[in-house]
Amino acid sequence: MSAHTPADLQKYGWLSLGVSVVVFGIKIVAFALTGSVGLLSDALESTVNIVAALVAIVALRTASKPGDAEHHYGHGKAEYFSALVEGVMIFVAALLIIYTAVERLINPRELEQLGIGLAISVVASAINGATAVLLIRAGRRHRSIVLEADGKHLMTDVWTSAGVIVGVALVAVTGWQVLDPLIAIVVALNIVFTGAMLIRNSTAGLMDSALPESDHQIILDILQRTANDEISFHAVQTRASGRQRFVSMHVLVPGGWSVQRGHDVVCDLEDELHAALDNLTVQTHVEPREDPRSWEDVPPGGLDAAL
């Protein structure tokens, strides 16, 4: 299990920022040498990467703050805001690319020094690709939507570059100048899809979506092992807040049990849940199973049907 906190993960944000600045510089050189609007569109997206990396650093720093008087459950949702901003910025980058490409369709120009320009773009793409894979893996390993979003953002840049490189190479081979802006437009439409997915995922997190099915199965397995003729559960609900997990439930036990015995049951249960899922907050409510009122306060949804 990961023991890293959002503060520990800021190093990945700084890595993303440094790489984005370097790659932007490389792509600007490629555009200056060739005059390709496709390569310019590629460079424009890298400016978005720089801002996105800064947003990610701020989000990780905010998410690392503990709970306070105004935020009892911490600041984990700051990560969702970062992913939302990145999704919106991808849309902005796509619009800039389309605008530039349409202008070049109207006013075409001859491309120059394509060989060295393409070689420089390939180097920039390789740097971006390696960084994107690192960020995506770190994001999934540490359950950080910020890092995963930033990695996917950089990966869209890689695909953008690949499309642009192919388009510019075709211009060099065929002499059809119109291919340069057309390829840029196709690439822009493709990255819109990634932006839409980032916005959807971040919005779902802000709406207190339940934990993923894999987490639910772990929780259900533990509850089913604990349940017996005397112990049962209902009103089992989960939610995610950035890297933080939350689960709440009612634990039904015989009314004749002592407070200590009921307490021991839920403590053992919480220990097992914490051992299985990191960054988990467990809330339990012990009820006497013989009291009809214990069965009346079950909220809609939840995992009860699976128990």
Buried (B, 14 or more C-beta within 10 A) or exposed (E): EBEBBBEEBBEBBBBBBEBBBBBBEBBBBBBBBBBBBBBBBBBBBBBBBBBBBBBBBBBBBBBBBEEEEEEEEBBBBBBBBBBBBBBBBBBBBBEBBBEBBBEBBEEEEEBEBBEEBBEBBEEBBEBBBEBBBBBBEBBEEBBBBBBBBBBBBBBBBBBBBBBBBBBBBBBBEEEEBEBBBBBBBBBBEBBBEBBEBBBEBBBEBEEEBBBEEEBBEBBBEBBEEBBEEEBBBBBBBBBBBBBBBBBBBBBBBEEEBEEEEBEEBBEEBBEBBBEBBBBBBBEBEBBBBEEEEBEEEBEEEBBBEEB
